[in-house]
Amino acid sequence: METEAVILSGPKQIGLSTVSLTPPGEDDLIVEISHSGISSGTEKLFWSGDMPPFPGMGYPLVPGYEATGEVVEAAPSSGYAPGDIVFVPGATCYEGAFGLFGGSARRVVTAADRVTRIDPALGAEGALLALAATALHAIEKQPDLIVGHGTLGRLLARLAVASGGPPPTVWETDANRRHGARGYSVIDPSEDARGDYQAVYDASGNGALLDELIGRIVKGGEIVLAGFYTQNLSFAFPPAFMKEARLRVAAEWTPNDLVATRALIEADELSLDGLITHTRPAADAADAYPQAFQDSSCLKMILDWRAVR
């Protein structure tokens, strides 16, 4: 069995190609992908060649861990049936290509316990489930400052508002990204004189901001590193000492986060509307990936696989 898939053969070398799929096992599903998202964090680092050594890393690589599609074959014991619409957090089903992520393909073979059934009405927005679950996983304390108004920053802010607590302030240096706030304010950091934040969530991935953020918290305040950082992080110790600053790293979502996020969406407590700004046919992958990483107006790029056979 073969499929068309996005193949990253080396830094900035990307396009659609045919790859062979491993045969499904007794507990596996075959899912026909309708939409997959492009991550402007980790996938950008693989595309640019800047990703530090990472388990399972190598080229050629099938990227993508944000995909949604329809089950077309299901093992009797899987609990799924053909026609079910599911979120797929990547797959490792390719012969001759690394599937560290593996979701950007027309068809994937995946274990049934990796997917999550979703409402068909979500359409392409179903591919955002993992990013929303990442935001939910990060939040332990109510955010009162979020740094970055990209897709992750917006999801953090929407979850903070949905919790019923005080709305957070969001910093964004790019004027093109200050629009779209829903129940919270987005400002340029230079306009903010506050220095009493309790919980700061950095969704920018810019480690150079640490000293600035430490200066903005109250004594005992927390800074949550919710982005992905390629360089070693450092900060001036005396200010951090005086503030008794707390630093916490937020890792990726868990299966329970996916379930909780889906429940919030189904209860209309979390909206994914307005986060997808660009959609391109999967055949345009070679142009879609650079645009997703280099166009500041692009919050989330989605590849549409439905025309691929």
VEXDREN-2710 file (C-alpha; in Angstrom, 1 decimal):
% VEXDREN-2710
k/r/px/py/pz
1/MET/0.0/0.0/0.0
2/GLU/1.3/3.4/-1.0
3/THR/0.3/7.0/-0.3
4/GLU/1.3/10.5/-1.2
5/ALA/3.0/12.3/1.6
6/VAL/5.0/15.4/2.3
7/ILE/8.7/14.5/2.3
8/LEU/11.3/16.7/4.0
9/SER/14.5/15.3/2.3
10/GLY/16.8/17.8/3.9
11/PRO/16.8/21.4/5.2
12/LYS/14.4/23.5/3.0
13/GLN/14.0/20.5/0.7
14/ILE/10.3/19.7/0.8
15/GLY/7.6/18.4/-1.5
16/LEU/5.0/15.7/-2.2
17/SER/6.2/12.2/-3.0
18/THR/4.9/8.6/-3.0
19/VAL/5.9/6.4/-0.1
20/SER/5.0/2.9/1.0
21/LEU/3.0/2.2/4.1
22/THR/3.6/-0.5/6.6
23/PRO/0.8/-3.1/6.7
24/PRO/-1.8/-2.5/9.4
25/GLY/-1.7/-4.7/12.5
26/GLU/-4.7/-6.3/14.3
27/ASP/-5.3/-3.1/16.4
28/ASP/-4.6/-0.6/13.7
29/LEU/-6.7/1.8/11.7
30/ILE/-6.3/3.2/8.2
31/VAL/-7.2/6.8/8.1
32/GLU/-7.7/9.0/5.0
33/ILE/-6.4/12.4/5.9
34/SER/-8.5/15.4/4.8
35/HIS/-6.5/18.2/6.5
36/SER/-3.2/18.6/8.2
37/GLY/-1.6/21.6/9.9
38/ILE/1.9/23.0/9.7
39/SER/3.6/23.7/13.0
40/SER/5.4/27.0/13.0
41/GLY/7.5/25.8/16.0
42/THR/9.1/22.3/15.9
43/GLU/8.4/21.7/12.2
44/LYS/10.0/25.0/11.3
45/LEU/13.2/23.9/13.0
46/PHE/13.3/20.6/11.0
47/TRP/12.6/22.6/7.8
48/SER/15.3/25.1/8.5
49/GLY/17.8/22.5/9.8
50/ASP/18.0/24.2/13.2
51/MET/16.5/21.4/15.3
52/PRO/18.9/20.2/18.0
53/PRO/19.5/16.4/18.1
54/PHE/16.1/14.8/18.8
55/PRO/15.1/11.1/19.3
56/GLY/13.8/9.7/16.0
57/MET/15.1/12.6/14.0
58/GLY/16.5/12.1/10.5
59/TYR/15.9/12.7/6.8
60/PRO/13.9/11.9/4.7
61/LEU/11.1/12.8/7.2
62/VAL/7.3/12.9/6.9
63/PRO/6.3/16.0/9.1
64/GLY/3.0/16.8/10.6
65/TYR/1.4/16.0/14.0
66/GLU/-1.9/17.9/13.4
67/ALA/-4.2/15.9/11.2
68/THR/-7.8/15.0/10.9
69/GLY/-9.5/12.5/8.6
70/GLU/-11.9/9.6/8.1
71/VAL/-11.4/6.0/9.2
72/VAL/-11.5/3.8/6.0
73/GLU/-10.5/0.5/7.6
74/ALA/-10.7/-0.5/11.2
75/ALA/-9.8/-3.6/13.1
76/PRO/-12.9/-5.2/14.8
77/SER/-11.4/-4.8/18.2
78/SER/-10.5/-1.1/17.7
79/GLY/-13.7/0.4/18.8
80/TYR/-13.8/2.5/15.6
81/ALA/-15.7/2.0/12.3
82/PRO/-15.3/3.2/8.7
83/GLY/-16.7/6.7/8.5
84/ASP/-15.6/7.8/11.9
85/ILE/-13.9/11.2/11.9
86/VAL/-10.8/11.3/14.0
87/PHE/-7.9/13.5/15.0
88/VAL/-4.5/11.9/14.2
89/PRO/-1.4/13.1/16.1
90/GLY/1.1/11.8/13.5
91/ALA/2.0/8.3/12.5
92/THR/5.1/6.0/12.2
93/CYS/3.9/3.9/9.2
94/TYR/6.4/4.7/6.4
95/GLU/8.9/2.5/4.7
96/GLY/12.1/4.4/3.9
97/ALA/11.2/7.6/5.7
98/PHE/11.2/8.7/9.3
99/GLY/7.8/9.2/10.8
100/LEU/8.8/11.2/13.9
101/PHE/5.7/13.2/13.3
102/GLY/4.2/11.6/10.2
103/GLY/0.8/13.1/9.9
104/SER/1.2/15.0/6.6
105/ALA/0.1/12.3/4.2
106/ARG/-3.1/11.3/2.3
107/ARG/-3.4/8.0/4.2
108/VAL/-1.8/6.8/7.4
109/VAL/-1.8/3.6/9.4
110/THR/-2.0/4.1/13.1
111/ALA/-2.8/2.3/16.3
112/ALA/-6.4/2.9/17.3
113/ASP/-5.4/4.1/20.8
114/ARG/-3.5/7.1/19.3
115/VAL/-6.5/8.7/17.6
116/THR/-9.4/10.7/19.1
117/ARG/-12.9/10.7/17.7
118/ILE/-14.1/14.3/16.9
119/ASP/-17.2/16.0/15.7
120/PRO/-17.3/16.0/11.8
121/ALA/-18.6/19.6/12.0
122/LEU/-15.1/20.8/13.1
123/GLY/-13.8/20.2/9.5
124/ALA/-10.3/21.6/9.1
125/GLU/-10.4/23.0/12.6
126/GLY/-10.1/19.5/14.0
127/ALA/-6.4/19.5/13.1
128/LEU/-6.0/22.2/15.8
129/LEU/-6.9/19.8/18.6
130/ALA/-3.3/19.0/19.6
131/LEU/-2.3/22.7/19.8
132/ALA/-5.3/23.5/21.9
133/ALA/-4.4/20.5/24.2
134/THR/-0.8/21.8/24.4
135/ALA/-2.2/25.1/25.7
136/LEU/-4.5/23.4/28.2
137/HIS/-1.6/21.2/29.4
138/ALA/0.5/24.3/30.0
139/ILE/-2.0/26.1/32.2
140/GLU/-1.7/25.4/36.0
141/LYS/-2.1/28.9/37.3
142/GLN/-4.4/31.5/35.7
143/PRO/-2.2/33.4/33.2
144/ASP/-2.2/37.2/33.7
145/LEU/0.5/37.9/31.0
146/ILE/0.9/35.9/27.8
147/VAL/3.8/36.7/25.5
148/GLY/3.1/36.2/21.8
149/HIS/-0.2/36.4/20.0
150/GLY/0.3/33.5/17.5
151/THR/-1.9/30.5/17.5
152/LEU/-0.6/29.1/20.8
153/GLY/-0.8/32.5/22.5
154/ARG/-4.4/32.9/21.4
155/LEU/-5.4/29.5/22.6
156/LEU/-3.8/30.2/26.0
157/ALA/-5.7/33.5/26.2
158/ARG/-9.0/31.9/25.1
159/LEU/-8.6/29.2/27.8
160/ALA/-7.8/31.8/30.4
161/VAL/-11.0/33.7/29.5
162/ALA/-13.1/30.5/29.4
163/SER/-12.0/29.7/33.0
164/GLY/-13.8/32.7/34.2
165/GLY/-10.8/34.4/35.8
166/PRO/-9.5/37.9/35.1
167/PRO/-8.6/38.2/31.4
168/PRO/-4.9/38.2/30.6
169/THR/-2.8/40.8/29.0
170/VAL/-1.1/39.7/25.8
171/TRP/2.2/41.1/24.4
172/GLU/2.8/41.2/20.7
173/THR/5.5/43.1/18.9
174/ASP/4.2/42.5/15.4
175/ALA/1.3/44.9/14.7
176/ASN/-0.1/42.4/12.1
177/ARG/-0.8/40.0/15.0
178/ARG/-2.5/42.3/17.5
179/HIS/-5.9/41.7/16.0
180/GLY/-8.4/39.0/16.9
181/ALA/-8.5/39.3/20.7
182/ARG/-11.6/37.9/22.3
183/GLY/-12.2/39.2/25.8
184/TYR/-8.6/40.2/26.5
185/SER/-6.2/43.0/25.4
186/VAL/-3.2/42.8/23.1
187/ILE/-0.6/45.5/23.4
188/ASP/3.0/46.2/22.4
189/PRO/5.3/45.4/25.4
190/SER/6.6/48.9/25.3
191/GLU/3.2/50.2/26.3
192/ASP/3.1/48.1/29.5
193/ALA/4.6/49.5/32.7
194/ARG/3.3/46.7/35.0
195/GLY/5.7/44.8/37.2
196/ASP/3.3/42.8/39.3
197/TYR/2.4/39.8/37.1
198/GLN/1.8/36.5/39.0
199/ALA/2.0/34.1/36.1
200/VAL/3.7/34.8/32.8
201/TYR/3.3/32.4/29.9
202/ASP/5.8/32.8/27.1
203/ALA/4.5/31.5/23.8
204/SER/7.0/33.3/21.7
205/GLY/9.9/30.8/21.9
206/ASN/12.3/33.8/22.4
207/GLY/14.6/32.9/25.2
208/ALA/16.2/36.3/25.1
209/LEU/13.1/37.7/26.9
210/LEU/13.8/35.9/30.2
211/ASP/15.5/38.9/31.9
212/GLU/12.7/41.1/30.8
213/LEU/10.0/38.7/32.1
214/ILE/11.7/38.2/35.4
215/GLY/11.6/41.9/35.9
216/ARG/7.9/41.9/35.3
217/ILE/6.8/39.4/38.0
218/VAL/5.9/39.8/41.6
219/LYS/8.1/38.2/44.3
220/GLY/7.5/34.4/43.9
221/GLY/5.9/34.9/40.5
222/GLU/6.1/32.1/37.9
223/ILE/7.3/32.2/34.3
224/VAL/6.1/29.3/32.1
225/LEU/8.1/28.4/29.1
226/ALA/5.4/27.3/26.7
227/GLY/7.4/27.7/23.5
228/PHE/10.2/25.6/22.0
229/TYR/13.7/27.0/22.5
230/THR/16.7/25.9/20.3
231/GLN/19.4/27.8/22.2
232/ASN/20.6/27.4/25.8
233/LEU/18.5/29.6/28.1
234/SER/20.2/32.0/30.5
235/PHE/19.3/34.8/32.8
236/ALA/20.8/37.3/35.3
237/PHE/20.7/35.6/38.6
238/PRO/20.5/38.6/41.0
239/PRO/17.1/39.8/39.8
240/ALA/15.8/36.3/39.8
241/PHE/17.1/35.8/43.3
242/MET/15.5/39.0/44.5
243/LYS/12.2/38.0/43.0
244/GLU/12.4/34.3/44.0
245/ALA/11.4/33.6/40.4
246/ARG/10.0/30.3/39.5
247/LEU/10.5/28.8/36.0
248/ARG/8.4/26.0/34.7
249/VAL/8.7/24.2/31.4
250/ALA/5.4/23.1/29.7
251/ALA/5.9/20.0/27.7
252/GLU/3.5/18.4/25.1
253/TRP/0.0/17.4/25.7
254/THR/-1.1/14.1/27.2
255/PRO/-4.1/11.9/26.0
256/ASN/-6.1/13.2/28.9
257/ASP/-5.5/16.7/27.7
258/LEU/-6.9/15.8/24.3
259/VAL/-10.1/14.4/25.9
260/ALA/-10.5/17.5/28.1
261/THR/-9.9/19.8/25.2
262/ARG/-12.4/18.0/23.0
263/ALA/-15.0/18.3/25.9
264/LEU/-14.4/22.1/26.1
265/ILE/-14.9/22.5/22.4
266/GLU/-18.1/20.3/22.4
267/ALA/-19.4/22.4/25.3
268/ASP/-18.8/25.6/23.3
269/GLU/-16.4/26.8/26.0
270/LEU/-13.4/26.9/23.7
271/SER/-13.6/28.1/20.1
272/LEU/-11.1/27.3/17.4
273/ASP/-12.7/29.8/15.0
274/GLY/-10.4/32.3/13.3
275/LEU/-7.1/30.5/14.0
276/ILE/-6.7/29.1/10.5
277/THR/-5.7/32.0/8.3
278/HIS/-4.3/30.1/5.3
279/THR/-5.4/26.9/3.5
280/ARG/-3.6/25.5/0.5
281/PRO/-3.9/22.2/-1.5
282/ALA/-1.5/19.6/-0.3
283/ALA/0.0/19.6/-3.8
284/ASP/1.3/23.1/-3.0
285/ALA/3.3/21.9/0.0
286/ALA/6.6/23.1/-1.4
287/ASP/5.3/26.7/-1.2
288/ALA/3.0/26.3/1.8
289/TYR/5.7/25.4/4.3
290/PRO/7.9/28.4/3.6
291/GLN/4.9/30.7/3.7
292/ALA/3.8/29.2/7.1
293/PHE/7.2/30.0/8.6
294/GLN/8.0/33.3/7.0
295/ASP/4.7/35.1/6.5
296/SER/3.8/36.9/9.8
297/SER/0.2/37.2/8.7
298/CYS/-0.1/33.3/8.7
299/LEU/-1.2/32.1/12.1
300/LYS/-1.9/28.6/11.0
301/MET/-1.4/27.0/7.6
302/ILE/-3.6/24.0/6.7
303/LEU/-3.0/21.6/3.9
304/ASP/-6.1/20.2/2.2
305/TRP/-5.6/16.6/1.0
306/ARG/-9.0/16.0/-0.4
307/ALA/-7.9/16.4/-4.1
308/VAL/-5.0/14.0/-3.6
309/ARG/-5.6/10.4/-4.7
END
